[in-house]
Amino acid sequence: MSSSADAEFFARLAELNDKFAASLPQTLGRLSAARNAFEPKRPPAALIEQMHAVLHTLAGSSATFGFRILGQQARMLEQRLRVLTTFDA
């Protein structure tokens, strides 16, 4: 029974890993588009929220699916964005 449950778990994890990896080009494209639209002197609140959500998701999920460095970089950018908005407020 345990072996069957383990096999199902790892099959599901592999499926989620593939799904995450397949979604990365679109996710990074959204992040790139947000960065290109970013105005440092007056960034729109909606754009900041969008960037924060994408970076937070990447930071939290990347290591789980084998993208440790991507997760670290996303966390660093998320923190820098938070500092920018904190000082802006």
PyMOL commands that set and color helices and strands:
alter all, ss='L'
color gray80, all
select helices_A, chain A and resi 2-37+45-61+63-65+68-88
alter helices_A, ss='H'
color red, helices_A
deselect
rebuild
show_as cartoon
